[in-house]
Amino acid sequence: MNLNEQKQIINNPVFELIQTSVKILSIVLISLAIFWELGNLYAKLNNWEFFGNLNWIFPLERIALISHAIEGMIGAYYAKLQDKNPLQYSLYAFFTGTPGLLELKAGQKGNE
């Protein structure tokens, strides 16, 4: 698939609606995972039990945080290749996930 085909897919209105929904959901869930992990760390430092019956969530949120961190590193790499700000795009890719990487790869919603 060449770059023009990718831009056509990304500029499709249905794809943009799905992409926006996924980005909003991803930002909310990653932010909650960060706060959940910080709350757990604070509780462990103070010898508290942090929602003992919800401990199954921690492995899931850690996997999500690690995978988003890898996406952030990939976003920084692609941004550096395109002479853009790596920190800005790594944070954007970290919080938005794959849709943010797709935008960066195809050039900001296909407009460039």
N, C-alpha and C positions, 0 to 999 in steps of 0.2 A: 504494500500500500504506500503510495507516494504522499508527499506533503500536501498537495492540493486535495487529494481524496480525504486526508485526515482533517483538513480545514473545513471541507464541506460537511463532514459528519459532526464536527464540533459546532459549526454554525447552525445546525438543524435545530429548530425551536423546541422540539420534543426532547432532544438530547440536552439542550441548555436547561430546560426545566428539571429534568432528572439530575443533571450535574449540580445545579444550584441546591436542590433538596439534599443531595448526598453531602455537599460541602457544609451546609448548615448543620445537619445531623452529626457530621464528623467533628466539627468544631465543638459542639456541645458535649458529645461523648468523650472526646479526648480531654477537654477541660475538666469534666467530671472525674475521669480516670486520674488525672494529676492531683486533684483535690482529695480523691479517695486514698491515693497512695500517701500524700502528705498527712492526712488524718491518721492513717495507719501508723506511719512513722512517729507522729506525735504521741499516739496512744502507747506504742511500744516503749518510747523513751520515758514515759510516766508510769509504766507498769499497769496499764489499763487493758481491759479486754475490749477490742473494737469489733462490735457486731459479730460475735462468735459464730452465729448460724449463717453468716454471709461470707465466710472465708473462701468459698468456692469462686468468688468474684475476682480475688486477687491474681490468680494465675492468668485469667482471661484479660484483665486490664493490663497486666505486665506484657503479655504478648502483643496487645494492641499498641502499647507505648513503644515497645522495641521496634515493631514493624513501621510505625510512623516515624520513629527516629531514623530508621534506614531510608525511608522515603525523603526525609529532610536532608540527609546526606546526598542522596541522588539529586535532589533539587538544587542543592548548593553547587554540585559538580556541573549540572547542565547550565545553571546561571553563569558560572564562571566561563564556560565555553562560549556563551552568548554575550559576554562582556556586560553582564548585569550584576546587581548587588547580590552576592551569594548569601549573606545573612538574611536579607529580606525574603528571598525565595526559599531558603531552607526552612524558615519559620512558617511561611505560607504552605509549603508542601507538608510540613509536620502536622499542621492543624487541619488541612483540607484533605490530605491523603492523595490517592490516585488522581482525582479530578484536577488537583493543582499541578501534578506532574504532567498531565495531558495538556493543560493550558501552556505550561512552560515549553514543552516539547514542540507544540504546534505554533507557538508564538502568540501569547496572550489572546486567546479566543480567536486566533486566525486572522487578526487584524494587521499583523506585521508582515 
